[in-house]
């Protein structure tokens, strides 16, 4: 079995060094895609690009809100404030954070779309 794996690795290493087929690159033409497809692509780039940040800030904001709502009880302090054993979020709380993050990302993408349409006119 070890000889087979070694032979497979050596074969893959040797195949990597074979010359690749040359491809002629042709840039996209200005009218190659319809405007709605370009707008949709920009919308999804903005949406998926903002999801990690909106999730991070939604999670942090909810953790701080929860800490304050429990009268600053150290057991509810977020981990970012040095709490080694923070209280576990319920499934409902986790879903609220995810829904908030998706809503913020959708809002950002929609605002980008609207501002893009306004500036095009």
Secondary structure, DSSP 8 states (H G I E B T S, - for coil): -HHHHHHHHHHHHHHHTS-----------TTSS-HHHHHHHHHHHHHHHHHHHHHHHHHHHHHHHHHHHTTT-GGG--GGGT-SS-----HHHHHHHHHHHHHHHHHHHHHHHHHHHHHH-
